[in-house]
Amino acid sequence: MQNELDPALSACPNCRQERVQCYERDEVVELLETGAPIKAYCDQCGEEWDLSTEERAELSSQLTAGRPSRP
């Protein structure tokens, strides 16, 4: 099984553009299990933010489905 999840989209709170985020499966599992923030980054304006509850749920659904889903 590959360790990388399908890319996720998250809107930058600064420039409001959707940015592609890539995460490794093992890292997401650990962050979800511990409740730690999952960070997103905008390469255009340098903004960093935490994924929303809905975005975390989407990553979780990719894991529980056993296969990536497209954003």
Backbone hydrogen bonds, N-H to C=O, Kabsch-Sander energy under -0.5 kcal/mol:
donor,donor_aa,acceptor,acceptor_aa,energy
5,L,23,Y,-2.2
8,A,21,Q,-3.0
10,S,19,R,-1.9
12,C,17,Q,-2.6
16,R,12,C,-1.7
19,R,10,S,-2.6
21,Q,8,A,-3.3
25,R,3,N,-5.3
28,V,24,E,-2.3
29,V,25,R,-2.5
30,E,26,D,-2.0
31,L,27,E,-2.4
32,L,28,V,-2.9
33,E,29,V,-2.6
34,T,30,E,-2.0
35,G,31,L,-1.1
36,A,31,L,-1.1
39,K,37,P,-0.6
40,A,49,W,-3.0
42,C,47,E,-2.5
43,D,41,Y,-0.6
46,G,42,C,-1.8
49,W,40,A,-1.9
51,L,38,I,-3.0
56,R,52,S,-2.4
57,A,53,T,-2.1
58,E,54,E,-1.8
59,L,55,E,-2.0
60,S,56,R,-2.4
61,S,57,A,-2.3
62,Q,58,E,-1.7
63,L,59,L,-1.7
64,T,60,S,-2.5
65,A,61,S,-1.9
66,G,62,Q,-0.6
66,G,63,L,-0.8
67,R,62,Q,-0.7
